[in-house]
Amino acid sequence: MTGEHHQESGRTDEPSRGQDGRSSRAARPDGELGALQRRLADFSAARRWQPFHTPKNLAMALSVETSELVEIFQWLTPEESARVMDSPGTAGRVEDEIADVLAYLLQFCQVLGIDPAAALAAKIERNEHRFPVPEESTPDLPDRHSPE
């Protein structure tokens, strides 16, 4: 993570409500994601950064880091972008920005009590219903939609 980084472990046992009003249990991810969230929380706590880790600040930091990732690809052709990991210097930059984006996303989820893996699984399931597999594919008409 570059610059100033702050994090709060705002976990709760109360159900939280997403933007769509659906209730979800507080985040208690296990496994590797949970371990990374705990490590980020410990890192921030040791530096007393928790007061700065509001949802607003974390969302803004996530946006900035995502923009830094986008900047790497800004003027590349589609072919050049597909080969971005071939250059060790550029690959390192991409990996660093991916790490920053993931770190802020995990911290954001922790502060809001969201289990990121459960949220993604639920979103995939909703998208499977919203965008069923077509009976016949038409190769000349690519499907260009956002999973939002």
ChimeraX attribute file (.defattr): number of C-alpha atoms within 10 A of each C-alpha:
attribute: neighborCount
match mode: 1-to-1
recipient: residues
	/A:1	15
	/A:2	8
	/A:3	6
	/A:4	8
	/A:5	20
	/A:6	23
	/A:7	30
	/A:8	24
	/A:9	21
	/A:10	18
	/A:11	15
	/A:12	16
	/A:13	10
	/A:14	11
	/A:15	14
	/A:16	17
	/A:17	15
	/A:18	13
	/A:19	7
	/A:20	6
	/A:21	8
	/A:22	9
	/A:23	12
	/A:24	16
	/A:25	15
	/A:26	21
	/A:27	24
	/A:28	17
	/A:29	19
	/A:30	12
	/A:31	8
	/A:32	9
	/A:33	16
	/A:34	17
	/A:35	12
	/A:36	17
	/A:37	24
	/A:38	17
	/A:39	12
	/A:40	20
	/A:41	23
	/A:42	15
	/A:43	16
	/A:44	20
	/A:45	16
	/A:46	9
	/A:47	12
	/A:48	13
	/A:49	16
	/A:50	19
	/A:51	11
	/A:52	16
	/A:53	22
	/A:54	18
	/A:55	17
	/A:56	11
	/A:57	16
	/A:58	24
	/A:59	15
	/A:60	13
	/A:61	23
	/A:62	21
	/A:63	15
	/A:64	14
	/A:65	22
	/A:66	17
	/A:67	14
	/A:68	19
	/A:69	19
	/A:70	13
	/A:71	12
	/A:72	16
	/A:73	16
	/A:74	11
	/A:75	10
	/A:76	13
	/A:77	10
	/A:78	9
	/A:79	8
	/A:80	12
	/A:81	14
	/A:82	11
	/A:83	13
	/A:84	17
	/A:85	15
	/A:86	11
	/A:87	10
	/A:88	10
	/A:89	10
	/A:90	15
	/A:91	15
	/A:92	12
	/A:93	17
	/A:94	20
	/A:95	13
	/A:96	17
	/A:97	21
	/A:98	16
	/A:99	14
	/A:100	22
	/A:101	22
	/A:102	18
	/A:103	21
	/A:104	27
	/A:105	19
	/A:106	25
	/A:107	29
	/A:108	27
	/A:109	22
	/A:110	27
	/A:111	23
	/A:112	21
	/A:113	25
	/A:114	25
	/A:115	20
	/A:116	19
	/A:117	13
	/A:118	14
	/A:119	15
	/A:120	11
	/A:121	11
	/A:122	12
	/A:123	14
	/A:124	13
	/A:125	12
	/A:126	13
	/A:127	13
	/A:128	12
	/A:129	10
	/A:130	10
	/A:131	11
	/A:132	8
	/A:133	9
	/A:134	7
	/A:135	6
	/A:136	6
	/A:137	10
	/A:138	9
	/A:139	7
	/A:140	6
	/A:141	7
	/A:142	8
	/A:143	9
	/A:144	6
	/A:145	7
	/A:146	5
	/A:147	11
	/A:148	6
